[in-house]
């Protein structure tokens, strides 16, 4: 996964009032996690299911918080897995509220 995608996903994961269902909806409308992070609150409000509170909360996560999380992931040898990537567990793909981002260490056996 590209660093910019991971940074955007971490930003979105840490955003208040933003769950998996809403986040998947935002990614579908905007095209990518990076596009969601860059989108203006006025445009986000126009997306079905996105309320005022969610749109305004989009800027609540600081880059320092994301940097800290990125450093932890790297230092701990943790691998992220985005729900649109190959290897994401098949059993979770059809669940509407499945996590957008999973984390693992070692060799996962997620599709057994």
N, CA, C and O atoms as a GROMACS GRO file, in nm:
protein
  448
    1UNK      N    1   0.085  -0.117   0.000
    1UNK     CA    2   0.000   0.000   0.000
    1UNK      C    3   0.089   0.124   0.000
    1UNK      O    4   0.190   0.129   0.070
    2UNK      N    5   0.052   0.220  -0.078
    2UNK     CA    6   0.129   0.344  -0.084
    2UNK      C    7   0.118   0.419   0.048
    2UNK      O    8   0.016   0.412   0.117
    3UNK      N    9   0.224   0.490   0.082
    3UNK     CA   10   0.228   0.566   0.207
    3UNK      C   11   0.116   0.669   0.212
    3UNK      O   12   0.055   0.688   0.318
    4UNK      N   13   0.089   0.736   0.101
    4UNK     CA   14  -0.016   0.838   0.101
    4UNK      C   15  -0.154   0.778   0.128
    4UNK      O   16  -0.237   0.838   0.196
    5UNK      N   17  -0.177   0.658   0.076
    5UNK     CA   18  -0.304   0.590   0.100
    5UNK      C   19  -0.316   0.552   0.248
    5UNK      O   20  -0.420   0.573   0.309
    6UNK      N   21  -0.209   0.496   0.304
    6UNK     CA   22  -0.211   0.458   0.445
    6UNK      C   23  -0.230   0.581   0.534
    6UNK      O   24  -0.308   0.576   0.629
    7UNK      N   25  -0.160   0.688   0.505
    7UNK     CA   26  -0.175   0.811   0.585
    7UNK      C   27  -0.320   0.860   0.581
    7UNK      O   28  -0.376   0.899   0.683
    8UNK      N   29  -0.378   0.859   0.463
    8UNK     CA   30  -0.518   0.903   0.449
    8UNK      C   31  -0.612   0.810   0.524
    8UNK      O   32  -0.704   0.857   0.592
    9UNK      N   33  -0.591   0.679   0.514
    9UNK     CA   34  -0.676   0.584   0.584
    9UNK      C   35  -0.663   0.599   0.735
    9UNK      O   36  -0.763   0.591   0.807
   10UNK      N   37  -0.543   0.621   0.784
   10UNK     CA   38  -0.524   0.641   0.928
   10UNK      C   39  -0.594   0.768   0.973
   10UNK      O   40  -0.658   0.771   1.079
   11UNK      N   41  -0.582   0.873   0.894
   11UNK     CA   42  -0.651   0.998   0.924
   11UNK      C   43  -0.801   0.974   0.936
   11UNK      O   44  -0.866   1.021   1.030
   12UNK      N   45  -0.855   0.902   0.840
   12UNK     CA   46  -0.999   0.876   0.839
   12UNK      C   47  -1.041   0.784   0.953
   12UNK      O   48  -1.146   0.804   1.013
   13UNK      N   49  -0.960   0.683   0.982
   13UNK     CA   50  -0.990   0.591   1.092
   13UNK      C   51  -0.995   0.664   1.226
   13UNK      O   52  -1.074   0.627   1.313
   14UNK      N   53  -0.914   0.766   1.242
   14UNK     CA   54  -0.907   0.839   1.368
   14UNK      C   55  -1.007   0.955   1.375
   14UNK      O   56  -1.019   1.020   1.479
   15UNK      N   57  -1.077   0.982   1.267
   15UNK     CA   58  -1.173   1.092   1.262
   15UNK      C   59  -1.295   1.060   1.347
   15UNK      O   60  -1.354   0.953   1.333
   16UNK      N   61  -1.333   1.152   1.435
   16UNK     CA   62  -1.452   1.130   1.518
   16UNK      C   63  -1.579   1.116   1.434
   16UNK      O   64  -1.592   1.178   1.329
   17UNK      N   65  -1.670   1.035   1.482
   17UNK     CA   66  -1.802   1.017   1.419
   17UNK      C   67  -1.796   0.958   1.278
   17UNK      O   68  -1.885   0.981   1.197
   18UNK      N   69  -1.691   0.882   1.249
   18UNK     CA   70  -1.677   0.823   1.116
   18UNK      C   71  -1.651   0.673   1.132
   18UNK      O   72  -1.542   0.631   1.168
   19UNK      N   73  -1.754   0.594   1.104
   19UNK     CA   74  -1.743   0.449   1.113
   19UNK      C   75  -1.716   0.386   0.978
   19UNK      O   76  -1.704   0.455   0.877
   20UNK      N   77  -1.707   0.255   0.978
   20UNK     CA   78  -1.673   0.180   0.857
   20UNK      C   79  -1.774   0.200   0.744
   20UNK      O   80  -1.734   0.218   0.628
   21UNK      N   81  -1.901   0.198   0.776
   21UNK     CA   82  -2.004   0.211   0.672
   21UNK      C   83  -1.995   0.348   0.607
   21UNK      O   84  -1.996   0.358   0.484
   22UNK      N   85  -1.986   0.451   0.686
   22UNK     CA   86  -1.977   0.588   0.633
   22UNK      C   87  -1.847   0.608   0.558
   22UNK      O   88  -1.846   0.673   0.453
   23UNK      N   89  -1.740   0.554   0.609
   23UNK     CA   90  -1.611   0.569   0.544
   23UNK      C   91  -1.610   0.502   0.406
   23UNK      O   92  -1.558   0.559   0.310
   24UNK      N   93  -1.666   0.383   0.396
   24UNK     CA   94  -1.675   0.315   0.266
   24UNK      C   95  -1.760   0.396   0.169
   24UNK      O   96  -1.730   0.403   0.050
   25UNK      N   97  -1.867   0.456   0.219
   25UNK     CA   98  -1.952   0.541   0.138
   25UNK      C   99  -1.874   0.662   0.085
   25UNK      O  100  -1.883   0.697  -0.032
   26UNK      N  101  -1.797   0.725   0.173
   26UNK     CA  102  -1.716   0.840   0.132
   26UNK      C  103  -1.612   0.801   0.027
   26UNK      O  104  -1.595   0.873  -0.072
   27UNK      N  105  -1.545   0.689   0.046
   27UNK     CA  106  -1.444   0.644  -0.050
   27UNK      C  107  -1.510   0.614  -0.185
   27UNK      O  108  -1.454   0.647  -0.289
   28UNK      N  109  -1.627   0.554  -0.182
   28UNK     CA  110  -1.698   0.524  -0.307
   28UNK      C  111  -1.736   0.652  -0.381
   28UNK      O  112  -1.721   0.658  -0.503
   29UNK      N  113  -1.783   0.753  -0.311
   29UNK     CA  114  -1.822   0.879  -0.374
   29UNK      C  115  -1.702   0.960  -0.422
   29UNK      O  116  -1.705   1.019  -0.530
   30UNK      N  117  -1.596   0.963  -0.341
   30UNK     CA  118  -1.481   1.048  -0.374
   30UNK      C  119  -1.376   0.977  -0.460
   30UNK      O  120  -1.297   1.043  -0.528
   31UNK      N  121  -1.374   0.845  -0.458
   31UNK     CA  122  -1.282   0.771  -0.544
   31UNK      C  123  -1.162   0.711  -0.475
   31UNK      O  124  -1.107   0.612  -0.523
   32UNK      N  125  -1.118   0.768  -0.364
   32UNK     CA  126  -1.001   0.716  -0.293
   32UNK      C  127  -0.995   0.777  -0.153
   32UNK      O  128  -1.057   0.881  -0.128
   33UNK      N  129  -0.921   0.713  -0.063
   33UNK     CA  130  -0.904   0.773   0.070
   33UNK      C  131  -0.838   0.911   0.064
   33UNK      O  132  -0.874   1.001   0.139
   34UNK      N  133  -0.742   0.927  -0.026
   34UNK     CA  134  -0.674   1.056  -0.041
   34UNK      C  135  -0.773   1.165  -0.083
   34UNK      O  136  -0.768   1.277  -0.033
   35UNK      N  137  -0.863   1.130  -0.174
   35UNK     CA  138  -0.963   1.228  -0.221
   35UNK      C  139  -1.058   1.267  -0.109
   35UNK      O  140  -1.100   1.383  -0.101
   36UNK      N  141  -1.094   1.172  -0.023
   36UNK     CA  142  -1.182   1.202   0.090
   36UNK      C  143  -1.116   1.304   0.181
   36UNK      O  144  -1.178   1.402   0.221
   37UNK      N  145  -0.988   1.280   0.215
   37UNK     CA  146  -0.916   1.369   0.306
   37UNK      C  147  -0.903   1.509   0.248
   37UNK      O  148  -0.907   1.607   0.321
   38UNK      N  149  -0.888   1.519   0.116
   38UNK     CA  150  -0.869   1.648   0.052
   38UNK      C  151  -1.000   1.722   0.023
   38UNK      O  152  -0.999   1.842  -0.006
   39UNK      N  153  -1.111   1.651   0.030
   39UNK     CA  154  -1.240   1.711  -0.004
   39UNK      C  155  -1.283   1.816   0.099
   39UNK      O  156  -1.257   1.801   0.219
   40UNK      N  157  -1.346   1.919   0.052
   40UNK     CA  158  -1.394   2.026   0.139
   40UNK      C  159  -1.522   1.983   0.210
   40UNK      O  160  -1.604   1.910   0.154
   41UNK      N  161  -1.539   2.029   0.335
   41UNK     CA  162  -1.660   1.992   0.411
   41UNK      C  163  -1.791   2.023   0.337
   41UNK      O  164  -1.887   1.946   0.348
   42UNK      N  165  -1.795   2.132   0.263
   42UNK     CA  166  -1.918   2.167   0.190
   42UNK      C  167  -1.955   2.059   0.089
   42UNK      O  168  -2.073   2.027   0.071
   43UNK      N  169  -1.855   2.002   0.023
   43UNK     CA  170  -1.881   1.895  -0.074
   43UNK      C  171  -1.918   1.765  -0.004
   43UNK      O  172  -2.003   1.690  -0.052
   44UNK      N  173  -1.854   1.739   0.109
   44UNK     CA  174  -1.884   1.616   0.184
   44UNK      C  175  -2.028   1.614   0.232
   44UNK      O  176  -2.092   1.509   0.234
   45UNK      N  177  -2.080   1.729   0.272
   45UNK     CA  178  -2.218   1.738   0.323
   45UNK      C  179  -2.320   1.696   0.218
   45UNK      O  180  -2.430   1.653   0.252
   46UNK      N  181  -2.286   1.707   0.093
   46UNK     CA  182  -2.377   1.673  -0.016
   46UNK      C  183  -2.387   1.522  -0.040
   46UNK      O  184  -2.476   1.476  -0.112
   47UNK      N  185  -2.297   1.447   0.018
   47UNK     CA  186  -2.296   1.302   0.001
   47UNK      C  187  -2.401   1.242   0.094
   47UNK      O  188  -2.402   1.272   0.213
   48UNK      N  189  -2.490   1.156   0.042
   48UNK     CA  190  -2.593   1.095   0.127
   48UNK      C  191  -2.531   1.024   0.248
   48UNK      O  192  -2.434   0.950   0.235
   49UNK      N  193  -2.590   1.048   0.363
   49UNK     CA  194  -2.544   0.983   0.485
   49UNK      C  195  -2.436   1.059   0.561
   49UNK      O  196  -2.395   1.017   0.669
   50UNK      N  197  -2.389   1.169   0.504
   50UNK     CA  198  -2.286   1.248   0.570
   50UNK      C  199  -2.352   1.371   0.631
   50UNK      O  200  -2.405   1.456   0.560
   51UNK      N  201  -2.348   1.378   0.760
   51UNK     CA  202  -2.411   1.490   0.828
   51UNK      C  203  -2.312   1.601   0.857
   51UNK      O  204  -2.193   1.591   0.825
   52UNK      N  205  -2.362   1.704   0.917
   52UNK     CA  206  -2.282   1.821   0.954
   52UNK      C  207  -2.167   1.782   1.046
   52UNK      O  208  -2.053   1.824   1.027
   53UNK      N  209  -2.198   1.701   1.146
   53UNK     CA  210  -2.099   1.663   1.246
   53UNK      C  211  -1.983   1.586   1.181
   53UNK      O  212  -1.866   1.610   1.213
   54UNK      N  213  -2.015   1.495   1.092
   54UNK     CA  214  -1.912   1.416   1.025
   54UNK      C  215  -1.829   1.505   0.933
   54UNK      O  216  -1.706   1.497   0.934
   55UNK      N  217  -1.893   1.588   0.855
   55UNK     CA  218  -1.821   1.676   0.761
   55UNK      C  219  -1.727   1.770   0.836
   55UNK      O  220  -1.613   1.790   0.793
   56UNK      N  221  -1.773   1.827   0.945
   56UNK     CA  222  -1.690   1.920   1.022
   56UNK      C  223  -1.577   1.848   1.095
   56UNK      O  224  -1.472   1.908   1.120
   57UNK      N  225  -1.598   1.722   1.130
   57UNK     CA  226  -1.496   1.646   1.202
   57UNK      C  227  -1.380   1.600   1.117
   57UNK      O  228  -1.283   1.545   1.169
   58UNK      N  229  -1.390   1.620   0.988
   58UNK     CA  230  -1.288   1.570   0.897
   58UNK      C  231  -1.150   1.632   0.920
   58UNK      O  232  -1.049   1.569   0.887
   59UNK      N  233  -1.143   1.749   0.975
   59UNK     CA  234  -1.014   1.812   0.999
   59UNK      C  235  -0.964   1.797   1.142
   59UNK      O  236  -0.870   1.866   1.182
   60UNK      N  237  -1.026   1.708   1.218
   60UNK     CA  238  -0.996   1.697   1.361
   60UNK      C  239  -0.866   1.622   1.392
   60UNK      O  240  -0.813   1.633   1.502
   61UNK      N  241  -0.816   1.547   1.297
   61UNK     CA  242  -0.696   1.466   1.322
   61UNK      C  243  -0.573   1.542   1.274
   61UNK      O  244  -0.566   1.585   1.159
   62UNK      N  245  -0.476   1.557   1.363
   62UNK     CA  246  -0.354   1.630   1.326
   62UNK      C  247  -0.254   1.538   1.255
   62UNK      O  248  -0.257   1.416   1.272
   63UNK      N  249  -0.168   1.599   1.177
   63UNK     CA  250  -0.064   1.522   1.109
   63UNK      C  251   0.032   1.460   1.210
   63UNK      O  252   0.091   1.355   1.183
   64UNK      N  253   0.048   1.524   1.325
   64UNK     CA  254   0.134   1.468   1.430
   64UNK      C  255   0.077   1.336   1.480
   64UNK      O  256   0.153   1.243   1.509
   65UNK      N  257  -0.056   1.326   1.492
   65UNK     CA  258  -0.119   1.202   1.534
   65UNK      C  259  -0.096   1.092   1.430
   65UNK      O  260  -0.067   0.978   1.465
   66UNK      N  261  -0.109   1.128   1.305
   66UNK     CA  262  -0.088   1.032   1.197
   66UNK      C  263   0.059   0.990   1.193
   66UNK      O  264   0.088   0.872   1.176
   67UNK      N  265   0.150   1.086   1.209
   67UNK     CA  266   0.294   1.053   1.211
   67UNK      C  267   0.326   0.956   1.323
   67UNK      O  268   0.405   0.863   1.305
   68UNK      N  269   0.265   0.978   1.439
   68UNK     CA  270   0.289   0.891   1.554
   68UNK      C  271   0.239   0.749   1.525
   68UNK      O  272   0.307   0.652   1.557
   69UNK      N  273   0.123   0.738   1.465
   69UNK     CA  274   0.068   0.607   1.432
   69UNK      C  275   0.152   0.538   1.324
   69UNK      O  276   0.176   0.418   1.331
   70UNK      N  277   0.195   0.614   1.225
   70UNK     CA  278   0.281   0.558   1.119
   70UNK      C  279   0.411   0.504   1.178
   70UNK      O  280   0.456   0.396   1.142
   71UNK      N  281   0.471   0.579   1.269
   71UNK     CA  282   0.596   0.536   1.332
   71UNK      C  283   0.574   0.409   1.412
   71UNK      O  284   0.657   0.318   1.407
   72UNK      N  285   0.464   0.402   1.486
   72UNK     CA  286   0.434   0.283   1.564
   72UNK      C  287   0.419   0.161   1.473
   72UNK      O  288   0.474   0.055   1.502
   73UNK      N  289   0.344   0.175   1.366
   73UNK     CA  290   0.322   0.065   1.272
   73UNK      C  291   0.455   0.015   1.216
   73UNK      O  292   0.479  -0.105   1.210
   74UNK      N  293   0.539   0.108   1.176
   74UNK     CA  294   0.668   0.072   1.117
   74UNK      C  295   0.760   0.006   1.220
   74UNK      O  296   0.819  -0.099   1.193
   75UNK      N  297   0.772   0.065   1.337
   75UNK     CA  298   0.861   0.013   1.441
   75UNK      C  299   0.817  -0.125   1.490
   75UNK      O  300   0.901  -0.208   1.523
   76UNK      N  301   0.688  -0.149   1.495
   76UNK     CA  302   0.636  -0.275   1.546
   76UNK      C  303   0.628  -0.384   1.438
   76UNK      O  304   0.593  -0.498   1.469
   77UNK      N  305   0.659  -0.350   1.314
   77UNK     CA  306   0.652  -0.447   1.206
   77UNK      C  307   0.510  -0.489   1.172
   77UNK      O  308   0.485  -0.603   1.133
   78UNK      N  309   0.418  -0.397   1.188
   78UNK     CA  310   0.277  -0.424   1.161
   78UNK      C  311   0.247  -0.396   1.014
   78UNK      O  312   0.295  -0.297   0.958
   79UNK      N  313   0.168  -0.484   0.954
   79UNK     CA  314   0.127  -0.466   0.815
   79UNK      C  315  -0.020  -0.425   0.809
   79UNK      O  316  -0.104  -0.488   0.872
   80UNK      N  317  -0.052  -0.321   0.734
   80UNK     CA  318  -0.191  -0.282   0.716
   80UNK      C  319  -0.251  -0.354   0.595
   80UNK      O  320  -0.180  -0.388   0.500
   81UNK      N  321  -0.380  -0.376   0.599
   81UNK     CA  322  -0.450  -0.440   0.488
   81UNK      C  323  -0.581  -0.365   0.464
   81UNK      O  324  -0.670  -0.367   0.549
   82UNK      N  325  -0.590  -0.300   0.350
   82UNK     CA  326  -0.704  -0.217   0.309
   82UNK      C  327  -0.813  -0.307   0.252
   82UNK      O  328  -0.783  -0.406   0.187
   83UNK      N  329  -0.939  -0.274   0.275
   83UNK     CA  330  -1.048  -0.362   0.234
   83UNK      C  331  -1.059  -0.382   0.083
   83UNK      O  332  -1.127  -0.475   0.039
   84UNK      N  333  -0.996  -0.300   0.004
   84UNK     CA  334  -0.998  -0.318  -0.142
   84UNK      C  335  -0.876  -0.391  -0.195
   84UNK      O  336  -0.863  -0.411  -0.316
   85UNK      N  337  -0.786  -0.431  -0.107
   85UNK     CA  338  -0.664  -0.499  -0.148
   85UNK      C  339  -0.684  -0.651  -0.155
   85UNK      O  340  -0.768  -0.709  -0.087
   86UNK      N  341  -0.602  -0.711  -0.241
   86UNK     CA  342  -0.598  -0.856  -0.248
   86UNK      C  343  -0.548  -0.907  -0.112
   86UNK      O  344  -0.456  -0.849  -0.054
   87UNK      N  345  -0.608  -1.012  -0.064
   87UNK     CA  346  -0.568  -1.066   0.064
   87UNK      C  347  -0.662  -1.030   0.178
   87UNK      O  348  -0.656  -1.090   0.285
   88UNK      N  349  -0.749  -0.930   0.155
   88UNK     CA  350  -0.847  -0.896   0.258
   88UNK      C  351  -0.938  -1.018   0.275
   88UNK      O  352  -0.976  -1.080   0.176
   89UNK      N  353  -0.973  -1.053   0.398
   89UNK     CA  354  -1.051  -1.175   0.422
   89UNK      C  355  -1.184  -1.178   0.344
   89UNK      O  356  -1.266  -1.088   0.354
   90UNK      N  357  -1.200  -1.285   0.268
   90UNK     CA  358  -1.322  -1.303   0.189
   90UNK      C  359  -1.447  -1.301   0.277
   90UNK      O  360  -1.551  -1.249   0.236
   91UNK      N  361  -1.437  -1.356   0.397
   91UNK     CA  362  -1.552  -1.364   0.488
   91UNK      C  363  -1.600  -1.226   0.532
   91UNK      O  364  -1.715  -1.210   0.574
   92UNK      N  365  -1.512  -1.128   0.524
   92UNK     CA  366  -1.549  -0.993   0.567
   92UNK      C  367  -1.598  -0.905   0.453
   92UNK      O  368  -1.668  -0.806   0.476
   93UNK      N  369  -1.561  -0.939   0.331
   93UNK     CA  370  -1.591  -0.852   0.216
   93UNK      C  371  -1.739  -0.819   0.199
   93UNK      O  372  -1.773  -0.709   0.156
   94UNK      N  373  -1.825  -0.912   0.231
   94UNK     CA  374  -1.968  -0.890   0.210
   94UNK      C  375  -2.037  -0.822   0.328
   94UNK      O  376  -2.156  -0.790   0.321
   95UNK      N  377  -1.964  -0.801   0.436
   95UNK     CA  378  -2.023  -0.735   0.553
   95UNK      C  379  -2.017  -0.584   0.535
   95UNK      O  380  -1.910  -0.527   0.510
   96UNK      N  381  -2.128  -0.521   0.547
   96UNK     CA  382  -2.137  -0.376   0.528
   96UNK      C  383  -2.049  -0.300   0.626
   96UNK      O  384  -1.991  -0.197   0.590
   97UNK      N  385  -2.040  -0.350   0.749
   97UNK     CA  386  -1.965  -0.278   0.852
   97UNK      C  387  -1.829  -0.340   0.883
   97UNK      O  388  -1.773  -0.318   0.990
   98UNK      N  389  -1.775  -0.417   0.789
   98UNK     CA  390  -1.642  -0.475   0.807
   98UNK      C  391  -1.538  -0.363   0.813
   98UNK      O  392  -1.555  -0.259   0.751
   99UNK      N  393  -1.431  -0.385   0.886
   99UNK     CA  394  -1.328  -0.281   0.898
   99UNK      C  395  -1.269  -0.241   0.762
   99UNK      O  396  -1.249  -0.325   0.674
  100UNK      N  397  -1.243  -0.115   0.747
  100UNK     CA  398  -1.182  -0.064   0.625
  100UNK      C  399  -1.034  -0.101   0.623
  100UNK      O  400  -0.976  -0.122   0.517
  101UNK      N  401  -0.975  -0.107   0.740
  101UNK     CA  402  -0.832  -0.132   0.753
  101UNK      C  403  -0.810  -0.236   0.862
  101UNK      O  404  -0.858  -0.222   0.975
  102UNK      N  405  -0.736  -0.341   0.827
  102UNK     CA  406  -0.695  -0.443   0.924
  102UNK      C  407  -0.545  -0.432   0.943
  102UNK      O  408  -0.474  -0.381   0.856
  103UNK      N  409  -0.497  -0.479   1.057
  103UNK     CA  410  -0.354  -0.479   1.086
  103UNK      C  411  -0.314  -0.619   1.128
  103UNK      O  412  -0.388  -0.687   1.198
  104UNK      N  413  -0.194  -0.664   1.084
  104UNK     CA  414  -0.147  -0.796   1.121
  104UNK      C  415   0.005  -0.796   1.128
  104UNK      O  416   0.073  -0.706   1.079
  105UNK      N  417   0.056  -0.901   1.189
  105UNK     CA  418   0.200  -0.926   1.193
  105UNK      C  419   0.223  -1.069   1.149
  105UNK      O  420   0.141  -1.157   1.176
  106UNK      N  421   0.333  -1.093   1.081
  106UNK     CA  422   0.365  -1.229   1.038
  106UNK      C  423   0.294  -1.266   0.910
  106UNK      O  424   0.260  -1.181   0.828
  107UNK      N  425   0.271  -1.394   0.894
  107UNK     CA  426   0.204  -1.448   0.775
  107UNK      C  427   0.059  -1.476   0.807
  107UNK      O  428   0.029  -1.576   0.872
  108UNK      N  429  -0.032  -1.391   0.763
  108UNK     CA  430  -0.173  -1.412   0.797
  108UNK      C  431  -0.233  -1.526   0.716
  108UNK      O  432  -0.197  -1.547   0.600
  109UNK      N  433  -0.324  -1.596   0.776
  109UNK     CA  434  -0.402  -1.699   0.708
  109UNK      C  435  -0.548  -1.652   0.714
  109UNK      O  436  -0.633  -1.714   0.778
  110UNK      N  437  -0.574  -1.543   0.646
  110UNK     CA  438  -0.703  -1.478   0.659
  110UNK      C  439  -0.812  -1.537   0.570
  110UNK      O  440  -0.930  -1.512   0.592
  111UNK      N  441  -0.774  -1.616   0.471
  111UNK     CA  442  -0.873  -1.671   0.379
  111UNK      C  443  -0.880  -1.823   0.382
  111UNK      O  444  -0.908  -1.886   0.281
  112UNK      N  445  -0.854  -1.880   0.498
  112UNK     CA  446  -0.865  -2.027   0.511
  112UNK      C  447  -1.002  -2.066   0.550
  112UNK      O  448  -1.031  -2.184   0.567
   0.00000   0.00000   0.00000
